[in-house]
Amino acid sequence: MMEIQCNMALRWFIGLGLDEKVWDATVFSQNRKRRVDRSGTLEKLFEATVKEAKKKGLLSDHVSVDGVLVRANASYKSFAPIEVNMTGKEYLEKLRAEDKDDQDGSNGPADPGNPTADFRGEKRSNRTHRSKTDPDCRFVSKGATGSSAYPGHTVNAVMENRNRFPLGIGTEIFRGPGSETDGCVNLLDWIKHKVRFKPRTIGADKGYFSKPFIDNVFRRRIKPHIAVKERGKDKSHRRVRFMARGSGYYWSQRCRKKIEELFGEAKEFHGMRRLRRRGLDKVGEETWLIGWVLNLKRMSKLIKPQSASC
């Protein structure tokens, strides 16, 4: 609202005169609740861009999938034990009482909005704690990197390999590798029913080299070009290893790394480094918005504007 008050270009774009009063901020928040969140508008806009790209012949039959951990709009202090029989108000009063008992003054004066909490000696996990701010977020961490856990969600995406269009994007509650594999299967079904698009091959990293996921991909008549592991002697694993000998597998593995660039673009320029909204449904709307913007950027470069006829 402050930007509209002093930016004449924005006033011209939205049709607001120089002497007209700027709207209140609640206009956007209430319209978002009533007209966007409840109607699935952002999902329909994202779907429209994918259909338009398909109509223009910009989509490849070969896709890549991956998931990324995104920080949620919740703090460590918001996690409370599930077993504790107290309301959120009682828990906050307990934390404020601990602030008053702090006599050394090292932490400064007590802040009702940001109380001091001492978690030393207390083990917190997704099995025993939940966030009061965003109950759908979990402690997430990439175990192989050794990074500390933080409140977050799993965001999955399916990308076509030619022009890097996101064909599907969705949010899942973190529950380990299953949040990525199951989320990918859900996106493949969404693309099939909403866009009428079925890929021929799908590239993925070693995290997707699991029997349930491979079987789901084969069941949908898609060739899984997944990075292979040494472990796994099932028939599904052997079929994927056999495919790894072909040139198509080689190019799928090269193209699937581009999805990391897609996530990097979304984090750097479109706010996906830390989500602003709370709750799985609202976070899902935010990711639909980000995916829609990514598709619009690619369409603006690939589709030439038609010249106006006299």
N, C-alpha and C positions, 0 to 999 in steps of 0.2 A: 504493500500500500504506500509506503514511503517512496519507493522508486517511481510509482505512477504519479505521485504528487509533483515530482520535479523533472520527470523525463517526458518531453513533448512527443518523442517518437512513440512511446507506449500509449500516450493519450490518443494520438492519431490512429494507432493500430486498433484500439478497442472502441474507437468512435466516441471518445469523451472530450467534450469541449474544454477550453481553457478556463472558463469560469464555472464549470460544473464541479460538484462535490464528489470526491473519491469515495468509493464504497467502504463500508466497514469490513474488517478482516473476517468477521463471522459469516459474511456472504459466501466466501469460498469454503469455509469449513462446513457450513450447513448444506450447501449444494453438493459438496463431496459426499456427505453422509446420505443425503436423500436421493441424489440423482446418479451417483457414480458407484458407491459401494453396494447399494441394493439392487442395481440394475445390470451389473456386469458390463458396463460400457467400455472399460479399458480392455477387457478381454475381447470384446467385439471389434474394437479398433485394431488391436494386434492381429486378430484373425483376418481382418480386411486387408491389411498390408501383405500378409502371407499369400492370400488368394490373388491379390493383384500381381505380386511377383511371379506366381505360378502362371497366371494368364499371360504375362509378358515373356514367358520362357526364360526366366532368370534363375530358376532353381535346378540344381543337380539332383540326380537320383541317389547320390552317395552323401551320407550324413555322418556327423561325429557327435558324440555325447560326452558330457562331463558334468561334474558337480563342484561347487565351491562353497566354502564356509563363509558366511557373512555375519558380521557382528550385529547383534540385536540392540534395540533401544532400551536396554536394561542394564543395571549396575550389579556388581557382586553383592552389594548390601541388600538388594531386593530379594535375594534367595533366603527363604525361611524353611525350617524343617517341616516335612509333611505330617509327621506324627504329633506335632505340637497342637494341642487343642486350645487355640486362642485366635481371635480375630485379627485382621490386619491392624486395626486401631490399637488393640492391646499390645501387639508386637512393637509398633512404633513407640508407644508409651514406655515399654520396657527398654528400648534403645535410648530414649531420651533420659530415662532414669540413670542409665549407665553413664551418660554424658555428665550429669550433675555430680556423680560420685567421683569423677576424674578430678583430683585435687592437685596434680602436678603442674597443670597449665601448659603442658607441652603441645597439646593439640588445639589450643586456643579456646575461645568460648563456644558453648554448645550451639549448634545450628539446627532448629526444628526441621528444616527442609532437607538437611543432609546430615543426619545423626552419625556420631562416631560409633563404629562397631568393631569389636575385637574378635577375630575368628581364629586366634591362635589355639592350637590343640583341638580344633573342631574339624572333622572330616565332612566335606560337602561333596555330594555326587548327585547324578541325575536320578538315582533310585530313592534318595532320601530328602532332596530339597527341590523346591519349585519357586520361581520368581513371582512375586505379587504384582509386579509391573506388567510383565508379559508371560503369562503361564505357559505359552506354547514354545518359548525358547528353552534351550538346554545348554549345559556346559559342553562346548565343542572344542575339538583339538585334532590336529593332524599328528597322530602318534609318531610317524616316522621322522618328522622334523624336530621333535622335542620341544615344541612351543607349549606355553602354558595354556590351560583351558580358559575360555571366556564365554560369556553368554552369546548365543548366536543361532542361526538357522542354516539349513542346507538349501541352496538354490541350484536347481538342475536346468540344463539347457540342451536342446537339440539344434545343431547348426548344419546347414547344407554346405558342401565343401567348395563350390565354385565361387560364389560371391559373399560367403560368410553371412547369410541371412539366418537369424534365429527363427527356426520353424516352431519352436515351442519352448516355453520357459515356465518354471513352476517352483514352488516353495514346499519343503517338507520339514517335519519335525525331525531333528537330528537323532538318529539311533544307530550310528555307526555306518558301515558300508551299505547296509540295507536301505538307508534313506536315499542313496544315489541310484542303486540298481532298481529298486521299486519305483522311484520317481521317474526314471528314464522310461520304464515300461508304460507308466501312466501317460507320459508325454507322447509316446508313439501311438497309443490308442487315441489320444486327443487329436493328434494330427490327422489320423486316418478318418475319424468321424467328422471333424469340423472342416478340414481343408480338402478332404478326399485325396490325400497324398500318401503314397507308400514308398519308402526308399528301397533300393536294391541291396545296398550294403550299409553297415554301420561300424564306424571306427571308435575304439575306446582304449583306455589304458588298462593296466594289469588289475586295477581294482574291480573291473567288471568280469574278470575271468573266474566266474563262479557258475556252477551247474544250473541253478534255478534261472539265472539271467540268460545264459546261453540257450537253455531250452525254450524260454519265452520268446527269444529272438527267432529261433528256428521255427517255432510254432506260427509265427507271423510271416514266415517265408522271406526272411531277411538274412543275408549272409553276415555273420558276425566277424569282422576283422578286428579282433581284440588282441592286445599285446599278451603273449602267452607266458605262462609260468612253468617251471619244471614240475611242480606238484600238480596232482590231478590226473587220474588214470581212467576217468569215466569216458564213455563213448563220445559225449559232447565235447570234452576236452580234446580228444584225439581228432575230432573233425575240425576243430579250430586250428590245431597244430598243422593239419594237412593243408588248410587254406593258407597258412603262413608262407608256403612255398611259392605262391603265385605273385605276379607283378601287381595285381589289384590290391592285395594285402599291403604291399610295400607303399603304394601311393596313398592308401587310406591311413596308414600310420603316419605318413608325413603330413597329410592334411589335418588330421585330428588335433595336432598341436596348435592349430590356429584358433581353436576355441578358447585357449588360454588368453590369446590376444583380445578376444571378444569380452571375456570377463574383465581383463585389464582396462579396456575402454569404458566399460560400464562403471567400474570403480573410480577411475580417474576423472571422468567427465559427467557422469550421470547419477552420482550419489549412492552407488551400491557398496561402497566401502563400509558404510554403516547405515543400516535401515532406519528410517525416521518413524515409521508406524509400528504399532504393536498388535499382536494377535495374528494367527496364521492367515486368516481371511484378508485382513487389511494389508499384511505384508505381501500376500499374493497379488493384491491390486497394485501395489507399488512396483513389483517385479514386472507385471504386465505393462505398466507405463514405461519402464525402462526398455523392455523389449520392443515396444511400439516405436520409441524414439530411435533405437538402433536400426530398425527396418526402414524408417523414414529417411534416415541419413543415407542409407545405401540406395534406396530408390531414387533419391534426388540426384545421385551421381550417374546412375545407370539408365534411367528413363529420360529421354530427351523431351523437352517441352514442345508441344505442338504450336506451330506458328498460327497466329490469329488471322483468319480470312477477312478480307476487306468487304 
